[in-house]
Amino acid sequence: MTPGSNPTTAASGRVLASDAASHEVIGEVLNASRAGLLVISARPFQDQERIDVRLSPSERVDAAPVEVTLESVYCEPSQFNEHYGVGFAILAIQSGDLRALFPQIARARFGVTV
């Protein structure tokens, strides 16, 4: 995952988050719920930083990209590499169906279909 890379070229089974304005990839979604997302990011986020994000599955499934407004709740350095674990609250969904991405995330992380 490199800044400015195209989210649709990621490895199979991943859901990437990119800045809706600049199209820069900000991270990979590791976990999702109706309330928020856990993203591993190469850059830190300040508390309560808001960002419009496009969530894109890396392989073509029945899930189209989803555009959301997020607000960072926490940002912690990873214990394993130079990235950050960032918790985001979902403030608004501009377009798309976030639920359609949940099976994509479940397959990528746990090898199961929801």
VOZAKOL-649223 format. One record per residue: residue number from 0; residue in one letter; chain; x negated, y negated, z negated of N, C-alpha, C, O in turn. Coordinates in nm, 2 decimals, decimal comma. Each point is the difference from the previous one (the first is absolute). Example, Ala and Ser with C-alpha at 12.3 -4.5 7.8 and 13.67 -1.06 7.14 Angstrom:
residues 2
> i / aa / ch / n.east / n.north / n.up / ca.east / ca.north / ca.up / c.east / c.north / c.up / o.east / o.north / o.up
> 0 / a / A / -1,32 / 0,57 / -0,78 / 0,09 / -0,12 / 0,00 / -0,09 / -0,12 / 0,00 / -0,10 / 0,00 / -0,07
> 1 / s / A / 0,14 / -0,11 / 0,14 / -0,09 / -0,11 / 0,00 / 0,08 / -0,11 / -0,08 / -0,05 / -0,11 / -0,01
end
This chain:
residues 114
> i / aa / ch / n.east / n.north / n.up / ca.east / ca.north / ca.up / c.east / c.north / c.up / o.east / o.north / o.up
> 0 / m / A / -0,09 / 0,12 / 0,00 / 0,09 / -0,12 / 0,00 / -0,09 / -0,12 / 0,00 / -0,07 / -0,03 / -0,10
> 1 / t / A / 0,08 / -0,05 / 0,21 / -0,09 / -0,11 / 0,01 / 0,09 / -0,13 / 0,02 / 0,10 / 0,01 / 0,06
> 2 / p / A / -0,14 / -0,12 / -0,11 / 0,08 / -0,12 / 0,02 / 0,02 / -0,03 / 0,15 / -0,09 / 0,02 / 0,08
> 3 / g / A / 0,21 / -0,05 / -0,05 / 0,04 / -0,03 / 0,14 / 0,03 / 0,12 / 0,08 / 0,03 / -0,01 / 0,12
> 4 / s / A / -0,04 / 0,13 / -0,18 / 0,02 / 0,12 / 0,08 / 0,15 / 0,02 / 0,02 / 0,08 / -0,06 / -0,07
> 5 / n / A / -0,05 / 0,13 / 0,18 / 0,14 / 0,03 / 0,03 / 0,06 / 0,11 / -0,09 / -0,06 / 0,10 / 0,00
> 6 / p / A / 0,17 / -0,13 / -0,07 / 0,05 / 0,10 / -0,10 / 0,05 / 0,12 / 0,07 / 0,00 / 0,11 / -0,07
> 7 / t / A / 0,03 / -0,11 / 0,20 / 0,05 / 0,12 / 0,06 / -0,12 / 0,10 / 0,04 / 0,03 / 0,11 / 0,05
> 8 / t / A / -0,15 / -0,15 / -0,07 / -0,11 / 0,09 / 0,03 / -0,06 / 0,07 / -0,12 / -0,11 / 0,06 / 0,01
> 9 / a / A / 0,18 / -0,07 / -0,12 / -0,05 / 0,06 / -0,12 / 0,01 / 0,16 / 0,01 / 0,07 / 0,05 / 0,09
> 10 / a / A / -0,14 / 0,01 / -0,18 / 0,01 / 0,15 / 0,00 / 0,14 / 0,05 / -0,03 / 0,08 / -0,08 / -0,06
> 11 / s / A / -0,05 / 0,19 / 0,11 / 0,14 / 0,06 / -0,01 / 0,05 / 0,00 / -0,14 / -0,07 / 0,04 / -0,10
> 12 / g / A / 0,20 / -0,07 / 0,08 / 0,07 / 0,01 / -0,13 / -0,02 / -0,12 / -0,09 / 0,05 / 0,00 / -0,11
> 13 / r / A / -0,12 / -0,10 / 0,15 / -0,02 / -0,12 / -0,08 / 0,10 / -0,11 / 0,03 / 0,05 / -0,01 / 0,11
> 14 / v / A / -0,02 / -0,07 / -0,21 / 0,08 / -0,12 / 0,02 / -0,08 / -0,12 / -0,04 / -0,05 / -0,01 / -0,12
> 15 / l / A / 0,02 / -0,08 / 0,21 / -0,08 / -0,11 / -0,02 / 0,08 / -0,13 / -0,02 / 0,10 / -0,01 / 0,06
> 16 / a / A / -0,16 / -0,08 / -0,14 / 0,06 / -0,13 / -0,02 / -0,09 / -0,10 / 0,06 / -0,12 / -0,01 / -0,02
> 17 / s / A / 0,19 / -0,08 / 0,11 / -0,08 / -0,10 / 0,06 / 0,07 / -0,14 / -0,02 / 0,12 / 0,00 / -0,02
> 18 / d / A / -0,20 / -0,10 / 0,01 / 0,05 / -0,14 / -0,02 / 0,09 / -0,03 / 0,12 / -0,05 / 0,01 / 0,12
> 19 / a / A / 0,17 / -0,05 / -0,14 / 0,09 / -0,03 / 0,11 / -0,04 / -0,11 / 0,09 / 0,03 / -0,01 / 0,11
> 20 / a / A / -0,10 / -0,09 / -0,17 / -0,05 / -0,12 / 0,07 / -0,12 / 0,03 / 0,08 / -0,01 / -0,03 / 0,12
> 21 / s / A / -0,10 / 0,08 / -0,18 / -0,13 / 0,02 / 0,06 / -0,01 / 0,14 / 0,06 / -0,09 / 0,02 / 0,08
> 22 / h / A / 0,17 / 0,08 / -0,11 / 0,00 / 0,13 / 0,05 / -0,12 / 0,08 / -0,06 / -0,03 / 0,11 / 0,04
> 23 / e / A / -0,04 / -0,17 / -0,13 / -0,12 / 0,07 / -0,07 / 0,05 / 0,10 / -0,09 / 0,09 / -0,02 / -0,08
> 24 / v / A / -0,15 / 0,14 / 0,09 / 0,04 / 0,11 / -0,09 / -0,05 / -0,03 / -0,14 / -0,12 / -0,03 / -0,03
> 25 / i / A / 0,22 / 0,03 / -0,07 / -0,04 / -0,03 / -0,14 / -0,02 / 0,12 / -0,08 / -0,06 / 0,00 / -0,11
> 26 / g / A / 0,11 / 0,12 / 0,15 / -0,01 / 0,12 / -0,07 / 0,09 / 0,11 / 0,04 / 0,07 / -0,01 / 0,10
> 27 / e / A / -0,09 / 0,12 / -0,17 / 0,08 / 0,12 / 0,02 / 0,10 / 0,02 / -0,11 / -0,04 / -0,01 / -0,12
> 28 / v / A / 0,16 / 0,04 / 0,15 / 0,10 / 0,03 / -0,10 / -0,02 / 0,14 / -0,06 / 0,00 / 0,10 / 0,07
> 29 / l / A / -0,02 / -0,10 / -0,20 / -0,02 / 0,13 / -0,07 / 0,12 / 0,05 / -0,06 / 0,02 / 0,13 / -0,02
> 30 / n / A / 0,07 / -0,22 / -0,03 / 0,12 / 0,04 / -0,07 / 0,11 / -0,10 / 0,03 / -0,03 / -0,12 / 0,01
> 31 / a / A / 0,15 / 0,16 / -0,01 / 0,11 / -0,10 / 0,02 / 0,13 / 0,04 / -0,08 / 0,02 / 0,12 / -0,02
> 32 / s / A / 0,05 / -0,22 / -0,02 / 0,13 / 0,02 / -0,06 / 0,09 / -0,11 / 0,05 / -0,04 / -0,09 / 0,08
> 33 / r / A / 0,16 / 0,09 / -0,12 / 0,09 / -0,11 / 0,04 / -0,04 / -0,13 / -0,06 / 0,03 / -0,11 / 0,06
> 34 / a / A / -0,11 / 0,11 / -0,16 / -0,04 / -0,13 / -0,07 / -0,13 / -0,05 / 0,05 / -0,03 / -0,12 / 0,00
> 35 / g / A / -0,06 / 0,21 / 0,04 / -0,13 / -0,05 / 0,04 / -0,09 / 0,10 / 0,07 / 0,04 / 0,11 / 0,03
> 36 / l / A / -0,17 / -0,15 / -0,01 / -0,09 / 0,08 / 0,07 / -0,14 / 0,00 / -0,07 / -0,03 / -0,10 / -0,07
> 37 / l / A / -0,04 / 0,20 / 0,08 / -0,14 / 0,01 / -0,05 / -0,08 / 0,01 / 0,13 / 0,01 / 0,09 / 0,08
> 38 / v / A / -0,10 / -0,19 / -0,06 / -0,08 / -0,01 / 0,12 / -0,15 / 0,00 / -0,05 / -0,04 / -0,07 / -0,09
> 39 / i / A / -0,04 / 0,14 / 0,17 / -0,15 / 0,00 / -0,02 / -0,05 / -0,10 / 0,10 / 0,03 / 0,01 / 0,12
> 40 / s / A / -0,10 / -0,11 / -0,17 / -0,04 / -0,12 / 0,09 / -0,14 / -0,03 / -0,01 / -0,06 / 0,02 / -0,11
> 41 / a / A / 0,00 / -0,06 / 0,22 / -0,14 / -0,04 / -0,01 / -0,02 / -0,14 / -0,06 / -0,11 / -0,04 / -0,04
> 42 / r / A / 0,22 / -0,03 / 0,02 / -0,02 / -0,14 / -0,06 / 0,09 / -0,01 / -0,12 / 0,11 / 0,07 / -0,01
> 43 / p / A / -0,15 / -0,14 / -0,09 / 0,08 / -0,02 / -0,12 / 0,11 / -0,10 / 0,02 / 0,00 / -0,08 / 0,09
> 44 / f / A / 0,11 / 0,09 / -0,17 / 0,11 / -0,09 / 0,01 / 0,02 / -0,06 / -0,14 / -0,03 / 0,06 / -0,10
> 45 / q / A / 0,06 / -0,19 / 0,10 / 0,03 / -0,07 / -0,12 / 0,14 / 0,04 / -0,06 / 0,08 / 0,04 / 0,08
> 46 / d / A / -0,06 / -0,05 / -0,21 / 0,13 / 0,03 / -0,05 / 0,10 / -0,09 / 0,06 / -0,02 / -0,12 / 0,02
> 47 / q / A / 0,14 / 0,17 / 0,01 / 0,11 / -0,07 / 0,06 / -0,03 / -0,06 / 0,14 / 0,07 / -0,10 / 0,04
> 48 / e / A / -0,17 / 0,15 / 0,03 / -0,03 / -0,04 / 0,14 / 0,11 / 0,06 / 0,09 / 0,02 / 0,12 / -0,01
> 49 / r / A / 0,04 / -0,21 / 0,09 / 0,10 / 0,05 / 0,09 / -0,05 / 0,01 / 0,14 / -0,09 / -0,08 / 0,04
> 50 / i / A / 0,14 / 0,18 / 0,03 / -0,05 / 0,03 / 0,14 / 0,11 / 0,07 / 0,08 / 0,07 / 0,09 / -0,05
> 51 / d / A / -0,06 / -0,13 / 0,17 / 0,09 / 0,06 / 0,09 / -0,08 / 0,11 / 0,07 / -0,10 / -0,02 / 0,06
> 52 / v / A / 0,16 / 0,15 / -0,06 / -0,08 / 0,11 / 0,04 / 0,08 / 0,09 / 0,10 / 0,13 / 0,00 / -0,01
> 53 / r / A / -0,20 / 0,06 / 0,10 / 0,06 / 0,09 / 0,09 / -0,05 / 0,14 / -0,03 / -0,12 / 0,02 / 0,00
> 54 / l / A / 0,21 / 0,07 / -0,03 / -0,04 / 0,14 / -0,04 / 0,02 / 0,08 / 0,13 / 0,11 / 0,01 / 0,05
> 55 / s / A / -0,21 / 0,06 / -0,01 / 0,00 / 0,08 / 0,12 / -0,04 / 0,14 / -0,02 / -0,11 / 0,03 / -0,05
> 56 / p / A / 0,19 / 0,07 / 0,09 / -0,04 / 0,14 / 0,00 / -0,11 / 0,02 / 0,10 / 0,01 / -0,06 / 0,11
> 57 / s / A / -0,11 / 0,14 / -0,13 / -0,11 / 0,02 / 0,09 / 0,03 / 0,10 / 0,11 / -0,06 / 0,00 / 0,10
> 58 / e / A / 0,17 / 0,08 / -0,12 / 0,04 / 0,09 / 0,11 / 0,14 / -0,03 / 0,03 / 0,08 / -0,04 / -0,09
> 59 / r / A / -0,04 / 0,07 / 0,21 / 0,14 / -0,04 / 0,04 / 0,10 / 0,10 / -0,07 / -0,01 / 0,12 / 0,04
> 60 / v / A / 0,09 / -0,17 / -0,12 / 0,11 / 0,08 / -0,06 / 0,12 / -0,07 / 0,02 / 0,01 / -0,10 / 0,07
> 61 / d / A / 0,10 / 0,13 / -0,14 / 0,12 / -0,07 / 0,01 / 0,00 / -0,13 / -0,08 / 0,11 / -0,06 / -0,02
> 62 / a / A / -0,22 / 0,02 / -0,02 / -0,01 / -0,12 / -0,09 / -0,07 / -0,11 / 0,08 / -0,11 / 0,01 / 0,05
> 63 / a / A / 0,18 / -0,12 / -0,03 / -0,05 / -0,12 / 0,07 / -0,08 / -0,08 / -0,11 / 0,02 / 0,02 / -0,12
> 64 / p / A / -0,11 / -0,11 / 0,17 / -0,06 / -0,09 / -0,10 / 0,10 / -0,08 / -0,08 / 0,11 / -0,03 / 0,04
> 65 / v / A / -0,15 / 0,00 / -0,17 / 0,09 / -0,07 / -0,09 / -0,07 / -0,13 / -0,04 / -0,12 / 0,01 / -0,03
> 66 / e / A / 0,19 / -0,12 / 0,03 / -0,06 / -0,13 / -0,04 / 0,06 / -0,03 / -0,14 / 0,12 / -0,01 / -0,02
> 67 / v / A / -0,21 / -0,02 / -0,08 / 0,04 / -0,03 / -0,13 / -0,08 / -0,12 / -0,06 / -0,11 / -0,03 / 0,05
> 68 / t / A / 0,17 / -0,03 / -0,15 / -0,07 / -0,10 / -0,08 / -0,03 / 0,06 / -0,13 / 0,08 / 0,06 / -0,07
> 69 / l / A / -0,21 / -0,06 / 0,04 / -0,05 / 0,06 / -0,12 / -0,06 / -0,10 / -0,10 / -0,05 / -0,11 / 0,05
> 70 / e / A / 0,05 / 0,14 / -0,18 / -0,07 / -0,08 / -0,10 / -0,09 / 0,09 / -0,08 / 0,05 / 0,10 / -0,06
> 71 / s / A / -0,18 / -0,13 / 0,05 / -0,09 / 0,09 / -0,08 / 0,04 / -0,01 / -0,15 / 0,02 / -0,11 / -0,05
> 72 / v / A / -0,02 / 0,22 / -0,01 / 0,03 / 0,02 / -0,14 / -0,13 / 0,02 / -0,08 / -0,02 / -0,05 / -0,11
> 73 / y / A / -0,07 / 0,13 / 0,17 / -0,13 / 0,03 / -0,06 / -0,10 / 0,03 / 0,11 / 0,04 / 0,04 / 0,11
> 74 / c / A / -0,17 / -0,05 / -0,15 / -0,11 / 0,03 / 0,10 / -0,11 / 0,05 / -0,09 / -0,06 / -0,07 / -0,08
> 75 / e / A / 0,02 / 0,20 / 0,10 / -0,11 / 0,06 / -0,08 / -0,10 / 0,05 / 0,10 / 0,03 / 0,06 / 0,10
> 76 / p / A / -0,16 / -0,07 / -0,14 / -0,11 / 0,06 / 0,09 / 0,01 / 0,15 / -0,01 / 0,04 / 0,06 / -0,10
> 77 / s / A / -0,06 / 0,01 / 0,21 / 0,00 / 0,14 / 0,01 / -0,12 / 0,06 / -0,08 / -0,11 / -0,07 / -0,01
> 78 / q / A / 0,13 / 0,18 / -0,05 / -0,11 / 0,07 / -0,07 / -0,09 / 0,08 / 0,10 / -0,10 / 0,05 / -0,04
> 79 / f / A / 0,15 / -0,03 / 0,16 / -0,06 / 0,09 / 0,10 / -0,07 / -0,07 / 0,11 / -0,09 / 0,06 / 0,06
> 80 / n / A / 0,12 / -0,18 / -0,03 / -0,06 / -0,07 / 0,11 / 0,01 / -0,16 / -0,02 / 0,03 / -0,04 / -0,11
> 81 / e / A / -0,06 / -0,03 / 0,21 / 0,00 / -0,15 / -0,02 / 0,14 / -0,06 / 0,03 / 0,01 / -0,12 / 0,02
> 82 / h / A / 0,09 / 0,20 / -0,01 / 0,14 / -0,05 / 0,03 / 0,07 / -0,04 / -0,13 / -0,05 / 0,02 / -0,11
> 83 / y / A / 0,17 / -0,06 / 0,13 / 0,09 / -0,04 / -0,11 / 0,13 / 0,07 / 0,01 / 0,06 / 0,02 / 0,11
> 84 / g / A / 0,00 / 0,02 / -0,23 / 0,13 / 0,05 / -0,01 / 0,09 / -0,12 / -0,03 / -0,02 / -0,07 / -0,10
> 85 / v / A / 0,12 / 0,04 / 0,19 / 0,08 / -0,11 / -0,01 / 0,15 / 0,04 / -0,01 / 0,05 / 0,07 / 0,08
> 86 / g / A / 0,02 / -0,11 / -0,19 / 0,14 / 0,03 / -0,02 / 0,08 / -0,12 / 0,05 / -0,03 / -0,12 / -0,04
> 87 / f / A / 0,12 / 0,14 / 0,13 / 0,08 / -0,11 / 0,06 / 0,15 / 0,03 / -0,03 / 0,05 / 0,11 / 0,01
> 88 / a / A / 0,02 / -0,22 / -0,05 / 0,14 / 0,00 / -0,01 / 0,06 / -0,03 / 0,13 / -0,05 / -0,09 / 0,07
> 89 / i / A / 0,16 / 0,15 / -0,02 / 0,06 / -0,03 / 0,12 / 0,10 / -0,11 / -0,03 / 0,10 / 0,02 / -0,07
> 90 / l / A / -0,12 / -0,14 / 0,13 / 0,09 / -0,11 / -0,02 / 0,11 / 0,00 / 0,10 / 0,12 / -0,04 / -0,03
> 91 / a / A / -0,15 / 0,07 / 0,16 / 0,10 / 0,00 / 0,10 / -0,04 / 0,09 / 0,11 / -0,12 / 0,02 / 0,03
> 92 / i / A / 0,22 / 0,04 / 0,04 / -0,03 / 0,08 / 0,12 / 0,06 / -0,08 / 0,12 / 0,12 / -0,02 / 0,01
> 93 / q / A / -0,21 / -0,03 / 0,08 / 0,04 / -0,08 / 0,11 / 0,06 / 0,09 / 0,11 / 0,10 / -0,04 / 0,06
> 94 / s / A / -0,16 / 0,15 / -0,03 / 0,05 / 0,08 / 0,11 / -0,05 / 0,15 / -0,02 / -0,10 / 0,02 / -0,07
> 95 / g / A / 0,18 / 0,07 / 0,12 / -0,03 / 0,14 / -0,01 / 0,06 / 0,07 / -0,12 / 0,06 / -0,06 / -0,09
> 96 / d / A / -0,09 / 0,19 / 0,08 / 0,05 / 0,08 / -0,11 / -0,11 / 0,06 / -0,08 / -0,07 / 0,09 / 0,05
> 97 / l / A / 0,05 / -0,14 / -0,17 / -0,12 / 0,04 / -0,08 / 0,02 / 0,15 / -0,04 / -0,10 / 0,07 / -0,01
> 98 / r / A / 0,22 / -0,02 / 0,00 / 0,02 / 0,14 / -0,04 / -0,05 / 0,09 / 0,11 / -0,04 / 0,12 / -0,03
> 99 / a / A / 0,04 / -0,16 / 0,15 / -0,05 / 0,08 / 0,11 / -0,15 / 0,03 / -0,01 / -0,05 / 0,10 / 0,06
> 100 / l / A / -0,02 / -0,19 / -0,13 / -0,15 / 0,02 / -0,02 / -0,03 / 0,10 / -0,11 / -0,11 / 0,05 / -0,01
> 101 / f / A / 0,20 / -0,03 / -0,09 / -0,02 / 0,09 / -0,11 / -0,05 / 0,14 / 0,04 / -0,09 / 0,05 / -0,05
> 102 / p / A / 0,16 / 0,01 / 0,15 / -0,05 / 0,14 / 0,04 / -0,14 / -0,01 / 0,05 / -0,08 / 0,09 / -0,02
> 103 / q / A / 0,05 / -0,19 / 0,10 / -0,13 / -0,02 / 0,05 / -0,11 / -0,01 / -0,11 / -0,10 / 0,07 / 0,01
> 104 / i / A / 0,13 / -0,14 / -0,11 / -0,09 / -0,02 / -0,11 / -0,01 / 0,14 / -0,08 / -0,11 / 0,04 / -0,04
> 105 / a / A / 0,22 / 0,03 / 0,02 / 0,00 / 0,12 / -0,07 / -0,09 / 0,11 / 0,07 / -0,07 / 0,07 / -0,06
> 106 / r / A / 0,09 / -0,07 / 0,20 / -0,08 / 0,10 / 0,07 / -0,15 / -0,03 / -0,01 / -0,08 / 0,09 / -0,01
> 107 / a / A / 0,05 / -0,22 / 0,02 / -0,15 / -0,04 / 0,00 / -0,06 / 0,04 / -0,13 / -0,12 / 0,04 / 0,00
> 108 / r / A / 0,19 / -0,06 / -0,11 / -0,07 / 0,01 / -0,13 / 0,02 / 0,14 / -0,06 / -0,09 / 0,05 / -0,06
> 109 / f / A / 0,21 / 0,02 / 0,08 / 0,03 / 0,12 / -0,07 / 0,03 / 0,12 / 0,09 / 0,02 / 0,11 / -0,04
> 110 / g / A / -0,02 / -0,13 / 0,17 / 0,03 / 0,10 / 0,10 / 0,14 / 0,06 / -0,01 / 0,03 / 0,11 / 0,04
> 111 / v / A / 0,06 / -0,20 / -0,09 / 0,14 / 0,04 / -0,01 / 0,09 / -0,09 / 0,08 / -0,03 / -0,11 / 0,03
> 112 / t / A / 0,15 / 0,16 / 0,01 / 0,10 / -0,08 / 0,07 / 0,11 / -0,03 / -0,10 / 0,05 / 0,09 / -0,07
> 113 / v / A / -0,01 / -0,21 / 0,07 / 0,11 / -0,04 / -0,09 / 0,13 / -0,01 / 0,08 / 0,10 / -0,03 / -0,06
end
